[in-house]
Amino acid sequence: MSDLPLFDWQPPEKLAIFPTVRNRPKIHKTALSAASSKNPENTIRATVERARASFQRKGLPADLIGKDAADLENALRDQVEFLRRGREVAR
């Protein structure tokens, strides 16, 4: 009976994540820090890499990690640009 794969079947793990882009307070706080620093690129890059490493530790699929990291980077860059122009993005 052990040759039947039915008895070894396990349901796939499903892990839902909250998109980082929707965490507006975190994006705003990080963008303020980046905009006031001498090199905002370093702040943005470090934040995105920390988020990517966190998702990898949680075992998320690579395509989901890549999409979320790209979205986070774009949101941070947009917010920094608006802050540098002296305007804040409406929430």
Order of alpha helices (4+ residues) and beta strands (2+ residues): alpha-alpha-alpha
